[in-house]
Amino acid sequence: MSEVISLSAHFSGPSGALIMSFISLSIVFLVIIGLMLMMVVIHKLVSASISVKSSKNSSGESN
């Protein structure tokens, strides 16, 4: 139990508040970056899918 007390004592006071806010903001921005990367990948996949479908349609019309 002394480990828990010493761990919680590490985050007490103004310096503890700054550490906790830095940790929480880091997590928030990591999540935002992850979502942004997912959006970019999905956009590229959809664009590639649309270009493949349009090329199939144009080659089918020329026959």
N, CA and C atoms as an extended XYZ file, in Angstrom:
189
Properties=species:S:1:pos:R:3:atomname:S:1:resname:S:1:resid:I:1 pbc="F F F"
N         0.826       -1.196        0.000 N   MET     1
C         0.000        0.000        0.000 CA  MET     1
C         0.865        1.253        0.000 C   MET     1
N         2.089        1.152        0.499 N   SER     2
C         2.959        2.318        0.534 CA  SER     2
C         3.326        2.773       -0.874 C   SER     2
N         3.310        1.842       -1.840 N   GLU     3
C         3.596        2.219       -3.222 CA  GLU     3
C         2.518        3.142       -3.771 C   GLU     3
N         1.264        2.877       -3.409 N   VAL     4
C         0.156        3.703       -3.876 CA  VAL     4
C         0.245        5.090       -3.270 C   VAL     4
N         0.585        5.167       -2.003 N   ILE     5
C         0.693        6.461       -1.336 CA  ILE     5
C         1.830        7.270       -1.952 C   ILE     5
N         2.965        6.652       -2.207 N   SER     6
C         4.081        7.396       -2.783 CA  SER     6
C         3.778        7.813       -4.225 C   SER     6
N         3.009        6.989       -4.946 N   LEU     7
C         2.644        7.353       -6.314 CA  LEU     7
C         1.682        8.533       -6.321 C   LEU     7
N         0.704        8.521       -5.431 N   SER     8
C        -0.241        9.631       -5.377 CA  SER     8
C         0.428       10.895       -4.848 C   SER     8
N         1.419       10.756       -3.986 N   ALA     9
C         2.134       11.919       -3.477 CA  ALA     9
C         2.947       12.590       -4.583 C   ALA     9
N         3.309       11.821       -5.589 N   HIS    10
C         4.073       12.373       -6.706 CA  HIS    10
C         3.246       13.367       -7.523 C   HIS    10
N         1.922       13.183       -7.541 N   PHE    11
C         1.048       14.042       -8.336 CA  PHE    11
C         0.299       15.058       -7.486 C   PHE    11
N         0.822       15.437       -6.345 N   SER    12
C         0.147       16.410       -5.498 CA  SER    12
C         0.789       17.783       -5.668 C   SER    12
N        -0.008       18.801       -5.425 N   GLY    13
C         0.487       20.166       -5.524 CA  GLY    13
C         0.447       20.699       -6.943 C   GLY    13
N         0.966       21.916       -7.122 N   PRO    14
C         0.941       22.542       -8.452 CA  PRO    14
C         1.744       21.771       -9.501 C   PRO    14
N         2.867       21.217       -9.112 N   SER    15
C         3.657       20.462      -10.089 CA  SER    15
C         2.926       19.191      -10.505 C   SER    15
N         2.216       18.573       -9.581 N   GLY    16
C         1.421       17.396       -9.910 CA  GLY    16
C         0.295       17.728      -10.863 C   GLY    16
N        -0.313       18.894      -10.661 N   ALA    17
C        -1.384       19.326      -11.563 CA  ALA    17
C        -0.839       19.564      -12.965 C   ALA    17
N         0.345       20.150      -13.054 N   LEU    18
C         0.948       20.372      -14.371 CA  LEU    18
C         1.299       19.055      -15.054 C   LEU    18
N         1.806       18.106      -14.285 N   ILE    19
C         2.142       16.796      -14.852 CA  ILE    19
C         0.881       16.102      -15.358 C   ILE    19
N        -0.183       16.120      -14.548 N   MET    20
C        -1.431       15.468      -14.953 CA  MET    20
C        -2.044       16.149      -16.172 C   MET    20
N        -1.968       17.476      -16.238 N   SER    21
C        -2.521       18.168      -17.406 CA  SER    21
C        -1.696       17.867      -18.649 C   SER    21
N        -0.381       17.750      -18.501 N   PHE    22
C         0.463       17.388      -19.643 CA  PHE    22
C         0.137       15.983      -20.138 C   PHE    22
N        -0.058       15.062      -19.209 N   ILE    23
C        -0.398       13.686      -19.590 CA  ILE    23
C        -1.744       13.650      -20.302 C   ILE    23
N        -2.732       14.345      -19.755 N   SER    24
C        -4.067       14.299      -20.358 CA  SER    24
C        -4.083       14.977      -21.725 C   SER    24
N        -3.393       16.097      -21.877 N   LEU    25
C        -3.343       16.756      -23.187 CA  LEU    25
C        -2.590       15.906      -24.199 C   LEU    25
N        -1.560       15.210      -23.757 N   SER    26
C        -0.832       14.319      -24.663 CA  SER    26
C        -1.735       13.207      -25.168 C   SER    26
N        -2.520       12.631      -24.268 N   ILE    27
C        -3.439       11.565      -24.672 CA  ILE    27
C        -4.474       12.101      -25.650 C   ILE    27
N        -5.012       13.276      -25.378 N   VAL    28
C        -6.016       13.865      -26.269 CA  VAL    28
C        -5.433       14.096      -27.654 C   VAL    28
N        -4.242       14.662      -27.726 N   PHE    29
C        -3.663       14.937      -29.037 CA  PHE    29
C        -3.244       13.665      -29.758 C   PHE    29
N        -2.824       12.638      -29.029 N   LEU    30
C        -2.528       11.357      -29.673 CA  LEU    30
C        -3.787       10.754      -30.283 C   LEU    30
N        -4.911       10.870      -29.587 N   VAL    31
C        -6.176       10.366      -30.130 CA  VAL    31
C        -6.579       11.169      -31.361 C   VAL    31
N        -6.426       12.482      -31.313 N   ILE    32
C        -6.776       13.321      -32.463 CA  ILE    32
C        -5.893       12.986      -33.658 C   ILE    32
N        -4.608       12.790      -33.434 N   ILE    33
C        -3.699       12.424      -34.530 CA  ILE    33
C        -4.081       11.066      -35.110 C   ILE    33
N        -4.432       10.118      -34.243 N   GLY    34
C        -4.858        8.804      -34.719 CA  GLY    34
C        -6.112        8.885      -35.570 C   GLY    34
N        -7.082        9.679      -35.141 N   LEU    35
C        -8.304        9.853      -35.927 CA  LEU    35
C        -8.015       10.535      -37.256 C   LEU    35
N        -7.117       11.517      -37.241 N   MET    36
C        -6.758       12.202      -38.476 CA  MET    36
C        -6.112       11.234      -39.459 C   MET    36
N        -5.216       10.393      -38.968 N   LEU    37
C        -4.567        9.414      -39.846 CA  LEU    37
C        -5.575        8.412      -40.401 C   LEU    37
N        -6.541        8.010      -39.578 N   MET    38
C        -7.590        7.113      -40.071 CA  MET    38
C        -8.399        7.777      -41.176 C   MET    38
N        -8.715        9.061      -41.018 N   MET    39
C        -9.475        9.781      -42.037 CA  MET    39
C        -8.693        9.874      -43.336 C   MET    39
N        -7.392       10.108      -43.256 N   VAL    40
C        -6.563       10.203      -44.457 CA  VAL    40
C        -6.514        8.862      -45.175 C   VAL    40
N        -6.335        7.782      -44.413 N   VAL    41
C        -6.269        6.448      -45.022 CA  VAL    41
C        -7.600        6.091      -45.672 C   VAL    41
N        -8.712        6.359      -44.991 N   ILE    42
C       -10.028        6.066      -45.563 CA  ILE    42
C       -10.261        6.894      -46.815 C   ILE    42
N        -9.847        8.160      -46.806 N   HIS    43
C       -10.000        9.014      -47.987 CA  HIS    43
C        -9.218        8.455      -49.165 C   HIS    43
N        -8.001        8.007      -48.917 N   LYS    44
C        -7.188        7.442      -50.000 CA  LYS    44
C        -7.796        6.146      -50.522 C   LYS    44
N        -8.319        5.298      -49.631 N   LEU    45
C        -8.951        4.057      -50.060 CA  LEU    45
C       -10.198        4.323      -50.895 C   LEU    45
N       -11.013        5.270      -50.475 N   VAL    46
C       -12.227        5.601      -51.220 CA  VAL    46
C       -11.867        6.205      -52.568 C   VAL    46
N       -10.877        7.078      -52.604 N   SER    47
C       -10.451        7.674      -53.877 CA  SER    47
C        -9.935        6.604      -54.833 C   SER    47
N        -9.171        5.661      -54.316 N   ALA    48
C        -8.667        4.578      -55.162 CA  ALA    48
C        -9.810        3.706      -55.657 C   ALA    48
N       -10.776        3.434      -54.810 N   SER    49
C       -11.925        2.619      -55.201 CA  SER    49
C       -12.748        3.319      -56.274 C   SER    49
N       -12.948        4.608      -56.126 N   ILE    50
C       -13.716        5.367      -57.118 CA  ILE    50
C       -12.977        5.407      -58.444 C   ILE    50
N       -11.661        5.580      -58.410 N   SER    51
C       -10.906        5.632      -59.665 CA  SER    51
C       -10.913        4.280      -60.368 C   SER    51
N       -10.879        3.184      -59.609 N   VAL    52
C       -10.943        1.851      -60.219 CA  VAL    52
C       -12.309        1.628      -60.848 C   VAL    52
N       -13.369        2.029      -60.157 N   LYS    53
C       -14.718        1.863      -60.704 CA  LYS    53
C       -14.914        2.712      -61.950 C   LYS    53
N       -14.393        3.939      -61.940 N   SER    54
C       -14.563        4.805      -63.108 CA  SER    54
C       -13.749        4.293      -64.289 C   SER    54
N       -12.588        3.699      -64.026 N   SER    55
C       -11.799        3.149      -65.133 CA  SER    55
C       -12.472        1.905      -65.703 C   SER    55
N       -13.132        1.103      -64.870 N   LYS    56
C       -13.875       -0.056      -65.364 CA  LYS    56
C       -15.064        0.393      -66.208 C   LYS    56
N       -15.745        1.453      -65.762 N   ASN    57
C       -16.895        1.953      -66.513 CA  ASN    57
C       -16.468        2.523      -67.857 C   ASN    57
N       -15.361        3.239      -67.886 N   SER    58
C       -14.916        3.834      -69.148 CA  SER    58
C       -14.409        2.768      -70.108 C   SER    58
N       -13.768        1.711      -69.605 N   SER    59
C       -13.302        0.642      -70.489 CA  SER    59
C       -14.479       -0.205      -70.963 C   SER    59
N       -15.510       -0.343      -70.161 N   GLY    60
C       -16.696       -1.094      -70.559 CA  GLY    60
C       -17.499       -0.373      -71.614 C   GLY    60
N       -17.518        0.948      -71.588 N   GLU    61
C       -18.257        1.731      -72.579 CA  GLU    61
C       -17.547        1.750      -73.920 C   GLU    61
N       -16.227        1.597      -73.933 N   SER    62
C       -15.488        1.656      -75.193 CA  SER    62
C       -15.633        0.371      -75.990 C   SER    62
N       -16.032       -0.735      -75.364 N   ASN    63
C       -16.208       -2.013      -76.079 CA  ASN    63
C       -17.456       -2.021      -76.824 C   ASN    63
